[in-house]
Each structure stands twice: as C-alpha cells, then as structure tokens.
Amino acid sequence: AAGRPDAACVLGIDLGTTSVKAALLVGAERGQVVAESCSRETQAHTSSLEAGPQGMEQNVRRIIRALNECLAALPRQQLQRVSHIGISGQMHGIVFWKKDKGCKWTECGTGPTFEPEEVSHLITWQDGRCSPTFLSSLPLPQAHISLATGFGCATVYWYLKKSPDFLKSYDAAGTIHDYVVAMLCDLKKPLMSVQNAASWGYFNSRNKSWNTDILKKSGFPVHLLPEVGDPGSIAGRTISAWHGIPKGAKVGIALGDFQCSVYSCLTERTDAVLNIGTSAQLTISMPQGFQPPETPDPSSAITYFPYFNGDYLAVAASLNGGNVLATFVDMVARWTEDLGLQVQESAIYTKIIKAALAQNDSKLSVHPTIFGERHIPEQLASVTNIAVSDLSLGHVTRALCRGIVENLCSMLPVQRLMETGVRRILGSGSALARNEVLRQEVERIFPFPVVYGKDVDAAVGAAMVM
C-alpha cells in the first residue's frame, strides 16, 4: 500500500466457476475495508463438441459479460479512484486466444470495456477428457504436483493428439484470469503467476520454470506457455479507461482463487482454513523455508500449493463439496419430475436441510466421492450401513453432509492438524455459509473451535494482495 494516495481504492476481481465477484477496498484506520462488492452468475457452462460428455467448458463471452455487469453495478465515483486491480480466478483451466485479436475495446454505458474476439472456450478444472490411460501416456513431469485431467498442460496434450488443428488457430494461452490481465494491459505475451503455473502441471516451483526440455521432446507447443512471475507483482497498467477506472491503473499478475481465499482470512499460522464451495479444501500453512518434495506421491491426498513470499500451503483439495449436494438436489428434482410433480430446486434444497436438522444422527454411511478424487480417480461414491430406520430424506441428507466433511478429514487427518500446531479452524465457502447441517458436522468431527468467516472471499484476497 506504500505510496498510494489516501483516497485511492483497490479493486479485487474473482472469476469463479459459477460466478464473477468484484470488491472495492478502501483504506481505513484499521487497514483496508470492503466498501462495495457485487456478484453475478456467469451461466457460462456450454457443451464440448470435441470432448463430448467428459468435457467441461465455459463460454468466455458470458464470463466477461458477467464481469462487465459486476463493474457496471459498482459506484462510478469509487471506480474512478481505483489505483490498483487484483485479479484471481479458477486454477488449472485453460483458454486460448490470438494475441493481436484477443479482444476489441468498445464503448458501453459506463465507459470503455473490452469484448472477447478470437478466443476459445475456457476448458475448466472440472474437465474430464484426459482419462487415466491418456495421462499415463504423457511424459513424466518434473514437478511436485501430480498431473491430472483439467490441468492446462494435460488439456494441450489432449488437443495435440486428438485435434491438432484446433491449436493452430491460437498463439497464446492462459487461465481465464491471465486472459483478463493480458487484455487490460495489452500484454504481447501472457504473464502468469507461479500459483497458476504450478496448477497447469509441467512446472518446477523450486526454480520457477516450465519443463521446457521434456515438453519440447514430445512436440508440445511451448510457444503457448506464458511467462511466469511472482504472485503479488505488477503485470502492467490498464491501456484504457475501463468502466470509469482510470487508464494507467496498476494490474497485478493473476492469482489462484484458492490462495486469495486463504489470504483474505488467514492471519495466524496456527489457523487451518476449511472452505466448502463448489469443491472443498482444508488448508494449513507450512513452516517458513519449507520446500515441497521434488516428485509427487500420486497416492497422497495432500498437495503443496505455492502461496506468497515463497511460502507453501498444504492442501487437501477435494473435488467433492457443494457440487455433491447440488447433484443430490438435482436427483431429487428429477425423481419428483418422473412422478409427475414439479418442485423448484431451491425449494428442495431448503426442505432437505430442514429435514436433516430434525435428524440429529444417521447410521447411514455415505462416501460422497461422486466426482472421484485426484489421488484416487477410480474410487466413486458409495452408501453403506443402510437400515430401514434411516431412509428418510433427513437421514440421507444428514449422512451426505457428514460424508463430505469426513472425506476431507480423511485426506488431512485431525492428528496431522494437531502435529502442525493448529489451534482453530476458519470455516468459509458458499456451501458452508448456507448449510447449517454441514456446519454442525464440521463441529462434530473437528476437535477445534470453528470460526465462520464473514468476508472470506477470493476477490477481497486479490485486492488485499495489491
């Protein structure tokens, strides 16, 4: 914050899996406070022509439209005072574009803005096109994180082998938030933070470089790889006024949404952060000076994520969080529809939570890994211990919520948290915020005080870093 005018604002943006968030931070006596924030659903999911049902893609135009709607809803007076912009977004995913035709700047009601031009769909972190067999056919990376489907480099390999002509149409690539930074600053070559690079695979976090030799040998189009910089550094300045934000505002290098969420709430090294949104994560900070092992243990449920200032987070990153409950609600909706009844999904969600709150316990055991896990992709969900007495909607929902928390706890056990010196848990994420049953199960399973975050938010974290 040094050298920033007192009246200046910092804008934080998070390009999430389901929504875009923007937050304006202003300086106050006790540090920065959130003056305004706004969120818009992207509704960007789209079908994948090449990958079929395994593909998970999003329409970049819809994401940018949601971003524009968010900024248009913020007070123009404060946007005009923005001096710095911090941007985070969903890691692992990849979007391709043409450097000289990535976007076009146009005028809208709130001033100049950009619209995507020659840009591919975003292939997200949830993409499932790279099967375990396909991944095992790829060269072994020199990286501390195991390669998985949905990782940027794995997706490039998939196109290289299945649809090479697709890659010929583009000469730049990055995460969705790298794309936004590149457009705002008109970067000739995309710039990516160590956080995002590590999430793509084939990146050595120790020497902060891509595995160029390994990639070149297998014909990988290395010209698509962005340059890499430190999280917290400045990527460039806005080349135009943007929704009233002055031209020349400093834009930070794009950051991982996960790291920003943690940054927005983690103040003590003795805190663990439990986040349950679409997916779920349990995180602890590693001691200063910690370096991850040179090669990953594919069967380990713990991943070490680059954080800030050379630090690392130990993360149990589960693919199964609020998306499991959403799938359950969807199933109940389909069943009721098959019975000739119509119930809104939002009404179903409210009712199943209410039913579960009436059941303090359930003998049912639900292993909720319907989306697999990166360390055991072949293990799917199961339900055991089914008794006649526990078949109500309340019993099943209670057991499902408990299963989500138990699954995370099996990945990063209580014993390990105690050994690391954890004293309390900070709970965050949309699923945890709106689901009292999940909160009850967290408090039942973890023997630490649990504090629920008010503003645990990647957009806020991205602004705080600036």
Secondary structure, 3 states (H helix, E strand, C coil): CCCCCCCCEEEEEEECCCEEEEEEEEEECCEEEEEEEEEEECCCEECCCCCHHHCCEECHHHHHHHHHHHHHHCCHHHHCCEEEEEEEECCCCEEEECHHHCEEEEEECCEEEEEECCECCEECCCCCCCCHHHHHCCCCCCCCCCCCCCCHHHHHHHHHHHCHHHHHCCCEEECHHHHHHHHHHCCCCCEEEHHHHHHHCCEECCCCEECHHHHHHCCCCHHHCCEEECCCCEEEECCCCECCECCCCEEECCEEHHHHHHHCCCCCCCEEEEEECCCEEEEEECCCCCCCCCCCCCCCCEEEEECCCCCEEEEEEECCCHHHHHHHHHHHHHHHHHCCCCCCHHHHHHHHHHHHHCCCCCCCEEECCCCCECCECCCCCEEECCCHHHCCHHHHHHHHHHHHHHHHHHHCCHHHHHHCCCCEEEEECHHHHHCHHHHHHHHHHCCCCEEECCCCCHHHHHHHHC
